[in-house]
Amino acid sequence: MRSAIDTPPRFIRRFAEIGAADVGLVGGKNASLGEMVRELAPRGVRVPNGFAITAEAYRHVLDRAGAWPRLREALQGMDSRDVDDLALRAERAREIVYGAPLPADLTAEILSAYALLLAEYGEQATVAVRSSATAEDLPTASFAGQHETFLNVAGQARLLDSVRRCFASLFKDRAISYRVDNGFDHFKVFQSVGVMKMVRSDRASSGVIFTLDTESGFRDAVFITGAYGLGENVVQGTVDPDEFYVFKPTFRAGRRAVLRRKLGGKEIRMVYAKGAGRETTRNMPTSREDQQRFCISDDEVLALADAAITIEDHYSRRAGRPTPMDIEWARDGLDGQLYIVQARPETVASQRAVGLVDEYRFTAKAPVLVSGRAVGSRVAAGKVRVVRDASELGEFQPGDVLVADTTMPDWGTVMKTAGAVVTNRGGRTCHAAIVARELGIPAVVGCGNATTTLRTGDEVTVSCAEGAVGRVYAGTLPFTLTRTELGTMPRPQTHVMVNMANPDTAFQTAMLPTDGVGLVRLEFIVAEHIRAHPMALVHPERIDDPAVREEIASLTRGHRQPSEFFVRELAEGVGTIAAAFYPKPVIVRLSDFKTNEYASLLGGRWFEPKEENPMIGFRGASRYAHPAYAEGFALECAAMRRVREAMGLSNVKLMIPFCRRVDEAERVLAAMATHGLRRGENGLEIYVMCEIPNNVIQVDAFARLFDGFSIGSNDLTQLVLGVDRDSEMVAFDFDERDEGVKTMIRQAVEGAHRNGRHIGLCGQAPSDDPEMAAFLVELGIDSISVTPDTLLAVTRGVLAVEERLDRQPRGALAR
């Protein structure tokens, strides 16, 4: 016979006693915490321990108080679209629930479980008291942020009061509205409450993890955000957080590396403060030193990624299908440990229809008023409504463009009628971004000056269809929308690839039907993300301008040497593109700046000669083994080696640009080998640009040294025709369709095939001219690489030409 001490409590379940199947008993949040404590803690996922106050306890409280009839009366006939009516009825419902006393039997069980938790963590430990509704954190509806959470709770009285407030928060305005929108019966959803060890992230950092890219839906990335202090600032978008990506396939294969990172502003941090007899929170400024460093180390990023992948794998096995997750993490400033404090299925990006591509094209131009981070990939137009305070929400009209400093969960009723959202602050995991994705409307977040630049009543067009940068244009811009079902588009025999430069658009572009990347331009990454001349980072002491030296020091702060900044940024930019298209080939062209372009970089003028015609001067291969740039080239090689070896992205092939002579090619290959990039080792393939007539004339000799060719039609055209394409005086004579240019291209293709080498073309010609694309297909070229915006049109054109030539398509493309 079991003793009374062995009998499980009626209203309390410790986390280790519950799991994912117990949503009806303890709500989605608690069920997930219990699942992780029970199943994943043994596998290294650290979760704060605690207990759940069951939904039965909630019903018990309201039964004892006779509250049900009064609740039904309070909500009878409510119109959730009437903001004022909703607020009055919700307030009345909360008063009824909060006014219901906790019965003595329930109180005793709560305090007994609380005592056990303090015994585990120490008498000085505080707890988090968190709502967990029985319709929360479901695969189809998250209810995220709808109910209350109370942090750093100490003492029995505060604990019991927080429990009552959590019960009452089931009737917050936003929660009522959300249930109406999602078809849930108010009286069939019940509130459970979780009580768990408080992770003191107020003294460290916290953030959010998604096991997919939130904008593109790219499934192979873990996306981590973080900032100092409590996580509320990250969730609400009050701060610009740090961001990190980890690539799952190579991580699983043992290549533990951060794929990419972005330093956020982290201007403030949320900490605890005493006030009105109870502990509250407040924001305080983040020191400049802390702002300029990442809130977690690389090792911590990788530990979080490991936990996130473990969680995703577990939930995917349970569901019998891939289940991307939305996870909250916190680092405890007292014990230094990382904790997972919540995990739920991601319910927006993972639910989008796959295989559909929408192409928006503006048919007119207008000034850009503000810009920020694009959320989603749509376009919307409407009248601006600047909302500086919740009291102004009543003036909002359906279809308006909501412009605010940031948005709050209580604004959900209005946001669901907005045409678009624009905010001053926030990152890609802030409240405005999450809600906009869920509603399917475009949002531009983190603009900085939206509420001061945009005015109520202005007509604007909000565009999130132009890559990572979202823009707000003046006026209503006309546009066309083309929708393509990729699953029905066959793949031509000729490989159609894309040219890439911007890592920010890589995941989105990789969703298009491509055969890989035919050209990655390093110059964009250097100019936009690194901004400094590589030799200036190797030898800052040679710069005699103190202001420039200080700018370089500021740019590279946090690195042991300035040159490490170059290697990391270049590797992460290229790595992001390579990961997006993995395992398809990604051909990376090593740097091809001209001297005037290099000189314009920070510190560049101290290291570059003055040339009259940089287009045919000190560029490409001629720089790599030259004493004036050899140390800079070593940094490029170090970055590429990091991509292939540390990151494990072996799909990267390297390409040498503007290689004039065979002996120059031999010197460059020898230099690369000394830097650990030897052709043939670890599967490394090295291509050469075919853009100088001598590359065509000596194609057999170059073929002995390289694995493939890529025709650069822009440079080949200007050198065949003797036309400087940068000269306005003679630019009219620049024409890739000239018979002399086409003859050179034909000879290049024939020569490469004669030697069993791959040959493609990565110039602008086939993107702009369908006739040129048809000519290349007729020649039997192996691949054509075009700009992403022309990819689908070129693919259709190539298919048409191949059909005329009686070549059978390869079938639909699978990622």
C-alpha positions in Angstrom: 0.0 0.0 0.0 1.4 3.5 -1.0 1.9 5.9 1.9 0.4 9.4 1.7 3.9 10.8 1.1 4.1 8.7 -2.2 0.8 10.0 -3.5 1.3 12.5 -6.3 -0.2 15.9 -5.6 -3.5 16.6 -7.2 -2.7 20.0 -8.6 1.1 20.0 -9.0 3.4 18.1 -11.4 7.2 18.4 -11.3 8.7 19.0 -14.7 10.3 15.6 -14.7 6.7 14.1 -14.4 5.3 15.7 -17.5 6.0 15.7 -21.2 4.8 16.8 -24.6 1.6 14.7 -24.4 0.4 16.6 -21.3 -0.7 19.9 -23.0 -4.3 19.4 -21.9 -3.0 19.1 -18.3 -0.3 21.7 -18.0 -0.4 23.8 -21.2 2.0 23.9 -24.1 4.8 25.8 -22.4 5.0 23.6 -19.3 4.6 20.4 -21.4 7.6 21.4 -23.5 9.7 22.3 -20.4 8.8 18.9 -18.9 9.6 17.1 -22.1 13.1 18.7 -22.2 13.8 18.1 -18.6 12.7 14.5 -18.9 14.1 13.6 -22.3 16.8 16.0 -23.3 18.5 17.0 -20.0 20.3 13.6 -20.1 21.6 14.6 -23.6 23.1 17.9 -22.4 20.3 20.3 -22.9 20.2 22.4 -19.7 16.7 23.5 -18.6 15.9 25.2 -15.2 13.9 22.8 -13.0 10.5 23.6 -11.7 6.9 22.5 -11.4 3.6 23.0 -13.1 0.4 24.1 -11.5 -2.1 22.2 -13.6 -5.1 23.4 -15.6 -7.2 21.4 -13.1 -6.0 23.9 -10.4 -7.3 26.8 -12.5 -10.7 25.1 -12.9 -10.7 24.3 -9.2 -10.1 28.0 -8.3 -13.0 29.2 -10.5 -15.3 26.4 -9.4 -14.8 27.2 -5.7 -15.4 30.9 -6.4 -18.5 30.3 -8.5 -16.8 32.5 -11.2 -18.0 30.8 -14.4 -21.4 32.5 -14.8 -19.9 35.9 -14.2 -17.1 35.3 -16.7 -19.6 34.2 -19.4 -21.7 37.3 -18.7 -18.6 39.5 -19.0 -17.8 38.2 -22.5 -21.3 37.7 -23.8 -21.9 39.6 -27.1 -18.4 41.0 -27.1 -17.0 42.4 -30.4 -13.3 41.8 -30.4 -12.9 44.3 -33.2 -14.2 47.1 -31.0 -11.0 48.0 -29.1 -12.8 49.9 -26.3 -15.4 47.3 -25.8 -12.8 44.6 -25.7 -10.7 46.5 -23.1 -13.7 46.9 -20.8 -14.8 43.3 -21.0 -11.3 41.9 -20.6 -10.7 44.0 -17.6 -13.9 42.8 -16.0 -12.9 39.2 -16.7 -9.5 39.6 -15.2 -11.0 41.1 -12.1 -13.2 38.1 -11.7 -10.4 35.6 -12.0 -7.9 37.5 -9.9 -10.5 38.0 -7.3 -11.0 34.3 -6.9 -9.0 33.2 -3.8 -6.6 30.2 -4.0 -8.2 27.3 -2.0 -6.2 26.1 1.0 -5.5 22.7 -0.5 -4.0 24.2 -3.7 -2.0 26.8 -1.7 -0.5 24.0 0.4 0.6 22.0 -2.6 2.1 25.1 -4.3 4.1 26.0 -1.2 5.3 22.4 -0.7 6.6 22.2 -4.3 8.2 25.7 -3.9 10.0 24.4 -0.8 11.4 21.5 -2.7 12.7 23.8 -5.5 14.4 26.0 -2.9 16.0 22.9 -1.4 17.4 22.1 -4.8 18.7 25.6 -5.7 19.2 27.2 -2.4 17.1 29.4 -0.1 18.2 32.6 -1.9 17.0 31.3 -5.3 14.2 33.2 -7.0 11.7 31.8 -9.5 10.0 32.7 -12.7 6.2 32.3 -12.7 5.0 31.7 -16.2 1.6 31.3 -17.8 1.0 28.1 -19.9 -2.4 27.9 -21.5 -3.7 24.6 -22.8 -3.9 26.0 -26.4 -0.5 27.6 -26.3 2.7 26.7 -28.2 0.8 24.4 -30.6 2.2 23.7 -34.1 -0.5 25.9 -35.7 -0.9 28.7 -33.1 1.8 29.9 -30.7 -0.1 32.3 -28.5 3.4 33.7 -27.9 3.4 36.7 -25.6 -0.3 36.7 -25.0 -0.2 35.9 -21.3 1.7 37.1 -18.3 5.1 36.1 -16.9 6.6 37.3 -13.6 10.3 37.1 -13.1 12.7 37.0 -10.1 9.8 36.2 -7.7 10.9 35.6 -4.1 8.8 34.6 -1.1 5.6 32.7 -0.6 3.3 35.8 -0.8 4.7 37.1 -4.1 4.6 33.6 -5.5 0.9 33.0 -4.7 0.0 36.5 -6.0 1.9 35.9 -9.2 0.0 32.6 -9.7 -3.3 34.5 -9.4 -2.2 37.1 -11.9 -1.1 34.4 -14.4 -4.5 32.8 -14.1 -6.2 36.2 -14.7 -3.9 36.9 -17.7 -5.9 34.3 -19.7 -8.2 37.2 -20.3 -5.8 39.9 -21.4 -7.1 41.9 -24.3 -4.6 40.4 -26.7 -5.3 36.8 -25.5 -9.0 37.2 -26.0 -8.5 38.6 -29.5 -6.1 35.9 -30.4 -8.5 33.2 -29.4 -11.3 34.7 -31.4 -9.0 35.0 -34.5 -7.9 31.4 -34.2 -11.3 29.9 -33.4 -10.7 28.9 -29.8 -13.5 28.8 -27.2 -12.7 31.0 -24.3 -14.2 28.4 -21.9 -12.3 25.4 -23.4 -8.9 27.0 -23.0 -7.5 26.8 -19.4 -4.5 28.3 -17.7 -1.7 26.3 -16.2 1.2 28.1 -14.5 4.9 27.1 -14.5 7.2 27.9 -11.6 10.9 27.4 -12.4 14.3 28.5 -11.2 15.0 32.0 -12.3 17.9 32.3 -14.7 19.7 35.5 -13.8 20.2 36.8 -17.3 19.8 40.3 -15.9 23.5 39.9 -15.0 24.4 38.3 -18.3 22.5 37.9 -21.6 19.6 36.2 -23.2 17.9 35.9 -26.6 16.0 33.8 -29.1 16.9 30.9 -31.3 15.1 29.7 -34.5 16.2 26.4 -36.1 15.6 28.0 -39.6 16.1 31.4 -41.2 13.1 33.4 -40.3 12.9 35.4 -43.5 13.5 32.8 -46.2 12.4 29.7 -44.3 15.9 28.2 -45.1 15.9 25.0 -43.0 19.6 24.3 -42.7 20.5 27.2 -40.5 20.3 27.8 -36.7 19.6 31.5 -36.2 20.6 32.9 -32.8 19.9 36.4 -31.4 21.0 37.8 -28.1 21.5 40.9 -26.0 22.5 41.8 -22.5 20.0 41.5 -19.7 16.5 40.0 -19.6 15.1 38.7 -22.9 12.1 41.1 -23.0 14.1 43.7 -25.0 15.0 41.2 -27.7 11.4 39.8 -27.9 9.8 43.3 -28.0 12.4 44.8 -30.4 13.6 47.4 -27.9 17.2 46.7 -28.8 19.1 45.7 -31.9 20.5 42.3 -30.9 23.6 40.4 -31.9 22.9 37.8 -34.5 24.6 34.5 -35.3 24.1 31.7 -37.8 25.3 28.1 -37.6 25.0 25.7 -40.6 23.4 22.5 -39.5 24.8 20.0 -42.1 28.5 20.7 -41.5 27.9 21.2 -37.8 26.4 17.7 -37.6 29.5 16.5 -39.5 31.8 17.8 -36.8 32.7 21.2 -38.2 31.9 23.4 -35.3 32.1 27.0 -36.6 30.0 30.1 -36.5 28.8 30.6 -40.1 28.1 34.3 -39.8 27.6 37.0 -37.1 26.4 40.6 -36.9 27.1 42.9 -34.0 24.0 44.6 -32.7 23.7 48.0 -31.0 22.4 46.6 -27.7 22.0 50.1 -26.5 20.1 49.2 -23.3 19.8 46.2 -21.0 16.9 45.2 -18.8 17.6 44.6 -15.2 15.6 44.3 -11.9 14.6 47.2 -9.8 12.7 47.6 -6.6 9.5 49.6 -6.8 6.2 49.9 -4.9 7.0 47.1 -2.6 7.7 44.6 -5.3 10.5 43.9 -7.8 10.0 45.3 -11.2 12.3 45.8 -14.2 14.0 48.8 -15.7 16.3 49.6 -18.6 19.7 51.0 -18.1 22.3 52.1 -20.7 24.8 49.5 -22.0 28.4 50.6 -21.7 30.1 51.4 -25.0 32.6 48.7 -24.3 29.9 46.1 -24.0 28.1 47.4 -27.0 31.2 46.9 -29.1 31.6 43.2 -28.2 29.3 40.3 -28.7 27.1 39.3 -25.8 28.2 35.7 -26.0 31.4 33.9 -27.1 31.8 31.6 -30.1 31.8 28.6 -27.8 28.5 29.7 -26.3 27.0 30.2 -29.8 28.0 26.7 -30.7 26.7 25.3 -27.4 23.3 27.0 -28.1 23.3 25.7 -31.6 24.0 22.2 -30.3 21.1 22.4 -27.9 18.8 23.8 -30.6 19.6 21.0 -33.0 19.1 18.4 -30.3 15.7 19.9 -29.5 14.6 20.1 -33.1 15.7 16.6 -33.8 13.7 15.3 -30.8 10.5 17.2 -31.7 10.9 16.2 -35.3 11.1 12.5 -34.3 8.0 12.9 -32.1 6.0 14.6 -34.9 7.2 12.3 -37.6 8.2 15.2 -39.8 10.7 18.1 -39.7 9.7 20.5 -36.9 11.6 23.8 -36.8 11.6 25.3 -33.3 11.4 28.7 -31.7 13.5 28.6 -28.6 14.3 31.1 -25.8 17.7 30.9 -24.0 19.3 32.7 -21.1 22.7 32.8 -19.6 22.9 33.0 -15.8 25.2 35.7 -14.5 25.6 33.9 -11.2 26.6 30.4 -12.2 27.7 31.2 -15.8 25.6 28.5 -17.4 23.5 28.6 -20.5 19.9 27.5 -20.1 17.0 26.8 -22.5 14.0 28.4 -20.9 11.4 27.7 -23.6 10.9 25.7 -26.8 7.9 25.6 -29.1 7.3 24.7 -32.7 7.9 27.6 -35.1 4.6 28.5 -36.6 5.2 31.0 -39.4 8.2 30.5 -41.7 7.9 26.7 -41.5 4.2 26.9 -42.6 4.8 28.8 -45.8 4.0 27.1 -49.0 7.2 25.9 -50.7 7.8 25.8 -54.4 6.2 29.2 -55.1 8.2 32.3 -56.0 6.6 35.7 -56.1 8.5 38.3 -58.2 7.6 41.9 -57.6 8.8 44.5 -60.1 8.2 48.2 -59.7 7.3 50.0 -62.9 8.1 53.5 -61.6 10.6 55.1 -59.2 10.2 57.2 -56.1 12.4 58.6 -53.3 13.3 56.3 -50.4 12.0 57.9 -47.2 13.4 55.4 -44.6 15.0 52.0 -44.8 15.7 49.1 -42.3 15.5 45.3 -42.1 13.0 43.7 -44.4 10.6 41.2 -42.8 8.9 39.0 -45.3 9.1 39.5 -49.1 6.0 41.4 -50.0 5.0 44.9 -51.1 2.1 47.0 -49.7 0.9 50.6 -50.0 -1.2 52.7 -47.8 -1.5 55.8 -45.6 0.9 56.3 -42.7 -0.5 56.2 -39.2 2.2 57.2 -36.7 1.4 55.7 -33.3 3.5 57.1 -30.4 1.4 55.8 -27.6 -1.2 53.0 -27.1 -3.9 55.7 -26.6 -3.6 56.6 -30.3 -4.5 53.1 -31.5 -8.2 53.9 -31.6 -7.5 56.2 -34.6 -6.0 53.4 -36.7 -7.9 52.5 -39.8 -7.7 49.1 -41.6 -5.1 49.1 -44.3 -3.0 51.9 -42.7 0.8 51.6 -42.5 1.5 51.3 -38.8 4.6 53.4 -37.9 5.9 53.3 -34.3 9.0 53.3 -32.2 8.3 49.6 -31.5 5.2 47.5 -31.1 3.8 45.7 -28.1 1.8 42.5 -27.6 -1.3 44.6 -26.6 -1.3 46.1 -30.1 -2.3 42.8 -31.8 -5.9 43.8 -32.5 -4.8 46.8 -34.5 -1.8 45.1 -36.2 -4.0 42.4 -37.8 -5.7 45.2 -39.8 -2.5 46.9 -40.8 -1.3 47.0 -44.4 2.3 47.1 -43.3 4.4 47.9 -40.2 7.5 50.2 -39.9 9.4 50.6 -36.6 12.4 52.6 -35.4 13.8 49.8 -33.3 14.0 46.0 -33.4 15.7 43.1 -35.0 14.3 40.2 -37.0 13.0 38.3 -34.0 11.2 41.3 -32.4 7.5 41.4 -31.7 6.7 43.5 -34.8 8.7 41.1 -37.0 7.1 38.0 -35.5 3.5 39.3 -35.8 4.1 40.7 -39.4 5.3 37.3 -40.5 2.4 35.6 -38.9 -0.1 38.0 -40.6 1.7 37.9 -43.9 2.3 41.6 -44.2 5.6 43.4 -44.9 7.4 45.0 -42.1 10.6 47.2 -42.1 12.1 47.2 -38.6 15.1 49.0 -37.1 14.8 52.1 -39.3 15.9 54.5 -36.6 14.0 57.5 -37.8 10.6 56.3 -39.1 8.5 58.1 -36.6 10.2 61.5 -37.3 10.5 61.1 -41.0 7.1 59.7 -41.9 3.9 61.7 -41.2 0.4 60.5 -40.5 -1.6 60.7 -43.7 1.4 60.3 -46.1 0.8 57.8 -48.9 3.8 55.3 -49.0 4.8 52.0 -50.5 6.5 49.5 -48.1 8.8 47.1 -50.0 10.3 44.0 -48.5 10.8 42.4 -51.9 14.3 43.7 -52.7 16.5 41.6 -50.4 17.6 42.1 -46.8 17.0 45.9 -46.9 13.4 47.0 -46.5 12.5 50.4 -48.0 9.6 52.8 -47.6 9.0 54.8 -50.8 7.1 58.1 -51.1 3.7 57.7 -52.8 2.0 54.6 -54.2 4.4 52.9 -56.5 2.9 50.7 -59.3 4.3 47.2 -59.5 3.7 43.8 -61.2 3.6 40.5 -59.5 4.6 37.2 -61.2 4.0 33.9 -59.3 5.9 30.8 -60.5 5.4 27.3 -59.3 8.9 25.9 -59.2 7.8 22.3 -58.9 6.4 22.4 -62.5 9.5 24.0 -64.0 11.9 21.4 -65.5 15.6 21.8 -65.4 17.4 22.4 -68.7 20.5 20.4 -69.8 22.5 23.6 -69.6 23.2 24.4 -66.0 21.7 27.7 -65.0 23.5 29.3 -62.1 23.4 32.6 -60.3 25.9 35.4 -59.7 26.0 36.4 -56.1 27.7 39.2 -54.1 25.6 40.0 -51.1 25.5 37.3 -48.3 22.3 39.0 -46.9 20.3 37.7 -49.9 21.9 34.2 -50.1 19.3 32.2 -48.3 16.4 33.8 -50.2 18.1 33.4 -53.5 18.9 29.8 -52.8 15.2 29.0 -52.8 15.2 29.7 -56.6 15.7 26.8 -59.0 19.5 27.0 -59.6 22.4 24.7 -60.2 24.6 26.6 -57.8 26.6 29.8 -58.0 28.6 30.5 -61.0 30.3 33.7 -59.6 30.7 35.0 -56.1 32.2 38.5 -56.2 34.4 39.1 -53.2 34.5 42.8 -53.9 31.0 43.4 -52.5 31.9 41.7 -49.2 35.2 43.7 -49.0 33.6 47.0 -49.8 30.4 46.7 -47.8 31.3 44.6 -44.8 35.0 44.9 -44.4 35.4 48.4 -45.9 39.2 48.5 -45.3 42.1 47.8 -47.6 43.6 44.4 -46.6 47.2 45.8 -46.7 46.0 48.6 -44.3 44.9 45.9 -41.9 48.3 44.1 -42.2 50.3 47.2 -41.9 48.3 50.0 -40.2 51.6 51.5 -39.0 52.3 52.6 -42.6 49.3 55.0 -42.5 50.4 58.4 -41.4 46.9 59.8 -40.9 45.9 59.4 -37.2 42.2 59.7 -38.0 42.4 56.8 -40.5 44.4 54.7 -38.0 41.8 55.3 -35.3 39.0 54.4 -37.7 40.7 51.1 -38.5 41.3 50.4 -34.8 37.6 51.0 -34.2 36.5 48.8 -37.1 38.7 45.9 -35.9 38.2 46.2 -32.2 37.9 42.9 -30.4 40.4 41.1 -32.7 44.0 40.3 -31.7 45.2 41.7 -35.0 43.4 43.9 -37.5 44.0 41.3 -40.2 41.9 38.7 -38.3 38.9 41.0 -38.9 39.4 40.7 -42.6 39.8 36.9 -42.6 36.7 36.5 -40.4 34.4 38.8 -42.3 35.4 37.5 -45.7 35.1 33.9 -44.6 31.7 34.4 -43.0 30.4 36.3 -46.1 31.5 33.6 -48.5 30.6 30.9 -46.1 27.0 32.2 -45.9 26.6 32.0 -49.7 28.3 28.6 -49.8 26.0 27.3 -47.1 22.9 28.6 -48.7 23.5 26.6 -51.9 25.3 23.6 -50.3 26.1 21.0 -51.6 25.8 22.6 -55.1 29.0 24.2 -56.5 29.8 27.7 -55.5 32.6 29.3 -57.6 34.3 32.1 -55.7 36.3 34.5 -57.7 39.3 35.9 -55.7 39.5 39.7 -55.5 39.5 41.7 -58.7 39.4 45.3 -57.6 41.2 47.8 -59.8 43.8 50.1 -58.2 41.4 53.1 -58.1 38.8 50.9 -56.4 41.2 49.5 -53.9 42.5 53.1 -53.2 38.9 54.1 -52.3 38.8 51.6 -49.4 39.8 52.7 -45.9 43.6 53.1 -45.8 43.8 52.2 -49.5 45.6 55.2 -50.8 48.7 54.3 -48.9 49.1 51.1 -50.7 47.9 51.6 -54.3 49.7 53.1 -57.3 48.2 55.8 -59.5 47.3 54.2 -62.9 46.0 55.9 -66.0 44.1 52.8 -67.1 43.3 50.6 -64.1 41.1 48.4 -66.2 44.1 46.7 -67.8 46.6 47.5 -64.9 47.5 46.0 -61.6 44.5 43.8 -61.0 43.5 40.1 -60.6 46.3 37.5 -60.8 49.1 40.0 -61.3 48.6 41.2 -57.7 48.6 37.9 -55.9 52.3 37.0 -55.9 53.5 40.6 -56.2 55.3 42.0 -53.1 52.9 45.0 -53.1 49.9 42.7 -52.4 51.2 39.2 -51.5 50.3 39.7 -47.8 46.8 40.8 -48.7 46.4 37.7 -50.9 47.5 35.6 -48.0 44.5 36.9 -46.0 42.1 36.0 -48.9 43.6 32.5 -48.9 43.3 32.2 -45.2 39.6 33.1 -45.4 38.9 30.6 -48.2 40.7 27.9 -46.2 38.5 28.7 -43.2 35.4 28.3 -45.4 36.5 25.0 -46.8 38.1 23.4 -43.7 36.8 25.0 -40.5 33.3 25.5 -41.9 33.4 22.3 -43.9 32.0 23.9 -47.0 33.8 21.8 -49.6 31.4 22.9 -52.4 33.5 26.0 -52.8 35.6 26.2 -55.9 38.1 29.0 -56.3 38.6 31.1 -59.5 41.5 33.3 -60.6 40.5 36.5 -62.4 42.4 38.4 -65.1 45.2 35.8 -65.5 47.2 37.1 -68.5 49.9 34.5 -69.0 50.6 30.8 -68.3 53.6 31.5 -66.1 51.6 34.0 -64.1 49.0 31.2 -63.5 51.8 28.9 -62.3 53.1 31.6 -59.8 49.6 32.1 -58.5 48.9 28.4 -58.0 52.2 28.0 -56.2 51.4 30.9 -53.9 48.0 29.4 -53.1 49.6 26.1 -52.3 52.0 27.7 -49.8 48.8 29.1 -48.1 47.2 25.7 -47.8 45.1 25.8 -51.0 46.7 23.2 -53.2 44.7 22.2 -56.3 43.4 18.6 -55.9 43.9 18.4 -52.1 40.7 17.8 -50.2 38.8 18.0 -53.5 39.8 21.6 -54.2 39.1 22.7 -57.7 40.5 25.9 -59.1 39.1 27.6 -62.1 40.4 30.5 -64.2 38.4 33.4 -65.7 38.5 33.3 -69.5 38.4 37.0 -70.2 41.6 37.9 -72.0 42.2 36.9 -75.6 45.3 35.0 -74.5 43.2 32.8 -72.3 41.4 31.6 -75.5 44.5 31.5 -77.7 46.3 29.3 -75.1 43.3 27.5 -73.8 45.1 24.1 -74.0 48.0 25.4 -71.8 45.6 26.9 -69.3 43.5 23.8 -69.3 46.5 21.8 -68.0 46.7 24.0 -64.9 43.0 24.6 -64.1 39.9 22.5 -63.5 37.5 24.8 -65.4 36.9 28.1 -67.1 34.4 30.9 -66.7 34.0 33.3 -69.5 33.9 36.9 -68.3 32.1 38.4 -71.3 32.5 42.0 -70.1 36.3 42.0 -70.1 36.6 39.7 -73.0 34.4 42.0 -75.1 36.4 45.2 -74.3 39.7 43.5 -75.0 38.6 41.9 -78.2 37.1 45.2 -79.4 39.6 47.5 -77.8 36.8 49.4 -76.0 37.1 50.8 -72.5 33.6 50.1 -71.2 34.1 52.8 -68.5 34.6 55.5 -71.2 31.5 57.4 -72.1 33.0 58.4 -75.4 33.3 54.9 -76.8 30.9 52.9 -74.7 28.5 52.8 -77.6 30.9 50.4 -79.4 30.8 47.9 -76.5 28.7 44.9 -77.8 29.1 41.3 -76.7 27.1 40.3 -79.8 29.9 41.4 -82.1 30.9 38.5 -84.4 34.5 38.8 -83.3 33.5 38.4 -79.6 31.2 35.5 -80.4 34.1 33.8 -82.3 36.3 34.0 -79.3 33.6 32.6 -77.1 33.0 29.7 -79.5 36.8 28.9 -79.5 36.9 29.0 -75.7 34.0 26.5 -75.4 35.5 24.2 -78.0 38.9 24.4 -76.4 37.6 23.7 -72.9 35.6 20.7 -74.1 38.6 19.4 -76.2 40.5 19.3 -72.8 37.7 17.8 -70.8 37.2 21.0 -68.8 34.0 22.6 -67.5 33.3 26.0 -69.1 30.6 28.5 -68.2 29.9 32.1 -68.7 29.2 34.5 -65.8 29.0 37.9 -67.7 26.0 40.2 -67.9 25.2 39.3 -71.5 22.8 36.4 -71.1 21.0 38.2 -68.3 20.2 41.1 -70.6 20.0 39.5 -74.0 17.9 36.3 -74.7 19.6 36.0 -78.1 23.0 35.8 -76.4 21.7 33.1 -74.0 20.4 31.2 -77.0 23.8 31.5 -78.7 25.5 30.0 -75.7 23.1 27.1 -75.4 23.6 26.3 -79.1 27.3 26.2 -78.5 26.8 23.5 -75.9 28.3 25.6 -73.0 28.1 23.8 -69.7 26.6 26.6 -67.6 25.3 30.1 -67.7 25.4 32.2 -64.6 23.0 35.1 -64.4 21.7 37.7 -61.9 19.0 36.4 -59.6 16.3 38.8 -60.9 16.7 37.3 -64.4 17.1 33.7 -63.4 13.6 32.4 -64.1 13.3 34.3 -67.4 16.7 33.0 -68.6 15.8 29.4 -67.5 12.5 29.6 -69.5 14.5 30.9 -72.5 17.1 28.1 -72.2 14.4 25.5 -72.0 12.8 26.9 -75.1 16.1 26.8 -77.0 16.9 23.2 -75.9 13.4 22.1 -76.9 14.1 23.5 -80.4 17.4 21.6 -80.4 15.6 18.4 -79.2 17.4 18.2 -75.9 15.4 16.6 -73.1 15.2 18.5 -69.8 16.6 16.9 -66.6 13.3 17.1 -64.7 12.4 19.2 -61.8 15.1 20.4 -59.4 15.2 19.1 -55.8 17.1 20.9 -53.1 
